[in-house]
Amino acid sequence: MHNKRLEALRASPGDERRPADLEIIASQYAIKFRKVTGTHVVFTHPAVPNCVAVPMKNRIRAAHVKAFVAMVDRMDEGTAPVRMRTVAPGTVVDVAAYPSAVAPIPEAEGGGFVVSFADVPGCLGIGETPEAAEADGRLALFAAIDALKAADRAPPQPGAVEGVKAEA
C-alpha cells in the first residue's frame, strides 16, 4: 500500500513529529493505539508481535519513527516473525526484569541516548543521559505492557530473546 504520510516518515524520520502524525497512519493501517498513563501512546497490531511506544509530551525522535515504520513494514509484508515467548495474560510483570541496551544517538539525529529492549522491539526510551533514557524506557515499557494486556495479548517474558541478559 502506497501512503504519502508513511513515505514522508520513512524519508525524514528526524523531522518534528507528534503522536497525532503516527495515529493518522495507524488508523489507515488498522493499527490500534492506546494512550497509556498520560506518558506514552502505544501502537499494536495482531499481525505484529511487538508494539511501538512513543512519548505523548516529549519530542518524538527519529528512533521512535524508525521503529513505527518498521512495525508497519512487518505488518504490510505479512512476515512478522514471532520472536517472543509470553506469560499468561493478567500476570504481573516486573519491568525492571527486562534487559535493556543503551546506545548513543548521533548528534546529527539530535544527540542523547536511546534505550531499547530486545524482548519488546519498538519500545524505546530516549534521554539526554543514559540514566534519563533508562527511566524513559521503563515508562515506555510499562505503557507497552499495559497496552498489550488491554489488547488481550500476553506481554513477553523478560529475557525471552536468546542471548540477552539483564544489566546488573
SULCORCOR-V314539 format. One record per backbone hydrogen bond with DSSP energy under -0.5 kcal/mol. NH is the residue of the N-H (numbers start at 1). CO is the residue of the C=O. Records with the same first field share a line. If there is no record, write none. Layout:
# SULCORCOR-V314539
NH = CO, CO
This chain:
# SULCORCOR-V314539
7 = 3
8 = 4
9 = 5
10 = 6
11 = 7
12 = 8
15 = 12
21 = 18
22 = 18
23 = 19
24 = 20
25 = 21
26 = 22
27 = 23
28 = 24
29 = 25, 26
30 = 27
31 = 26
32 = 44
34 = 42
36 = 34, 40
39 = 36
40 = 36
41 = 54
42 = 34
43 = 52
44 = 32
45 = 48
48 = 45
51 = 121
52 = 43
53 = 122
54 = 41
56 = 39
57 = 39
60 = 17
61 = 59
64 = 61
65 = 61
66 = 62
67 = 63
68 = 64
69 = 65
70 = 66
71 = 67
72 = 68
73 = 69
74 = 70
75 = 71
76 = 72
77 = 73
78 = 74
79 = 74
81 = 79
83 = 81
87 = 155
91 = 88
95 = 93
97 = 94
98 = 95
101 = 116
103 = 114
105 = 112
109 = 106
110 = 107
111 = 106
113 = 127
114 = 103
115 = 125
116 = 101
117 = 123
120 = 117
121 = 118
123 = 120
124 = 53, 122
125 = 115
127 = 113
133 = 129
134 = 130
135 = 131
136 = 132
137 = 133
138 = 134
139 = 135
140 = 136
141 = 137
142 = 138
143 = 139
144 = 140
145 = 141
146 = 142
147 = 143
148 = 144
149 = 145
150 = 146
151 = 147
152 = 149
153 = 148
157 = 85
160 = 157
164 = 161
165 = 163
